[in-house]
Amino acid sequence: MTDPKLQISVASLNPPDKDGFLTKQGGSIKTWRRRWFVLKGKKLVYFKSKTDVEATGIIELEADSFVRDERDKDKKRRFMFSVGTSRRVFFMHADTEPEMKQWIEAIKGNIDTPLHSSGSRAENTPSNVDKSTPSTKPPTDFEPNSSPNAPPRARLAAAKNCIPYLLEESSKVLEFWQIWTESVPLVSDLQSGMTIEFQVATSADMQKLTWRTAGPQNIFIQRMVDFFWNVGAPESEIDRLNDVGALINPIKIGSWIDMSARGGMDGGWYFPVDIPLKLAIEASDAGDPTRKVVDWAEQNNASMCFSVGRDMGAAPPRQTEIRLKLPGGDFASQLTVATNAFFAFGFPAIPDDAMAILKQGASGGAVGGPICLSVITSSDGFVRLGVLLPKPSSDVVSSLCQLGQANHDDILRFQAALASSGPAYAEYQYLMKGFGYGVYKEGFDIVFHYLVGEDRGE
């Protein structure tokens, strides 16, 4: 039953003494959640959004309450402060130093000021201070540098500069990329022996890109949750991440973002772990596609996954990706298993000209490892299916570009910016109709996946 004290809306607190977003530490579970705070008289009320009709919590300010600058206690949360009452000390942080100082001044003023009959303070309060101060940009290791000896983040930044639609300063897609890069832990966060890995994938025509990074769970988890909050992921999906994480307990976890020249933007999490399919499938929504994947895997002895991930978009249906290593003693038999999946899951058959190129790559790629399969499901049906050919030769890459009517020279420039000798995988994939949402290419497409490198703790 809802606490009657929480049956208060944001609108009912207008005009506020001060309001705005702060990121607050939880009580029993010490994760950080972004909340809309409203200071009104002796109450500091917080909500999940600034249009909520019910509060998430209330901090009652008392005569002996205090508010303190806590920046020295947590270097990662540079603008942290605390509010203490007789019941508990609450920790929260602002996005910028000016905002932190305004909140501290406003809360202190309300603690020290007798309560007026209206329950509010006088008009001349810090809530009327100009809030147009530019946001302080968090520290980041992503600096453009195309040197072959550059760290992986610098090479990713150089590759980003090869993409025309990421060079427009007003681009929302560029802003999304920047928010994501700022969420990646710094090299200085790593202890000796720890690593952060980076990957990027581009479609052959370079109209769609996927960026991925993963590292130690204890270093990544809070930054990932903060990122998902900042871009509007629903709380239920953040809880889902916690639940699946508790079940699988991966050593490494990571985040990914998708983008396209048409303005497509999506993001989510992934676990780069070798686990049985039956465990990975727990991340998926139950339904007919999930059952078909399990049945097909049992029939073809495809029991092991090497990655599982899920999108965190604001609107359903949720999409879950599982990547499997295909069984079989040789590439020909593995390719047969892969093509069988297209039939079993209701996708169109791979065209003959594409099959010829895949067979050409498979015939000489034994050192690259097994052929893999990427399958994405949702509660609304199968979303995408792809065959991943490991370590394709330059001839195969060229042939696939020609097949996709893409400029091979553009791929080579992108590859050079990454200081890469070639893709880790070439993927031939099919996106089901209706799942492109007008911003991603539906039908068959070609994607090249690159392993960019690792940051290492010293």
C-alpha angles and dihedrals in degrees: 000000000000116000106249088225089064094054091100127114131218090240092055090061094059125157094038126198085227136341139178146113120303129169111236132196116236125240113234093007108051099214122126121242129187111236138176107243126201121191111203119164110301094350129085103194124188132199138183090242138006093253098050121133093203129051124234093209146340129222109205111212114218135188091263096041118120140199120208140184105243100179093122092059099062121027092189092058097050098178100044125144136169136227115204128200133168089268104044149342112246121205123204139153137214127220095243139023094245090053091049092051092048091052093047091049093046095048092045090050091053092048091052097040120085113242113264121219089256092054089239138099128245121286097257099078135134087259086078093055114117107269096194094100108134114256115256108242113232117241114272137181093212105110122152113256126143096191114131087231094052119117116261095258091056090050090050089052090050090050090049088058089060090066113086096207090053092058095066107101093207093050116127088206090057090048089052091051090050093050089051095048090050089055093059112100116253124248087246089062091065124094122213111295095018120121139193116206127207131201135172132189129194133188113242091253090047091233093122130040136182123200121196135182132172139177145145113340095230092052097043107038102079095040089050092050090048090051093050091049091049093054095045105260112168118254091236090063092048087053088049089055090053092048095049090043091054090050097048097027095200121198089218128037130178149181132231138192131200124204139171140195088249091062099268114160129175137149144181148144135281139187114218094208137134103235138145115274091238089063096043091050089068087079090062129085112253116253147098096305092053092050091049092052092051093047093046092048092051092049092049098037091240095147105146131074127193098194139022126182144159137207121246099202119152094243131050151269094084117216125215123194124204122184118203134190107229120232124234138101095249140024094255093060091043090052089051090054090049094051089047088059091058089057096042094051096045099253123140115266117264107262118253095245091054091046090054091056093046090051090048090054094043093052093064104028106080092125091058096070131244127330109261135208129219115200125180121193135180138179087262095056142276112338108184140352127194140178113219115206111199122233099350116203121246088254091056091048090050092048092050091050089051090048090051093045088239129144108257090198090063090055091049091052091050090047091050091052088055090048086231128151091212146313122308087217139010110209128201105196143170124215113203119240113267096029096085091073090205094292104071127057113256124209124028120355139165122233131184118208121205130195101215101186144257139282111221130206115234 
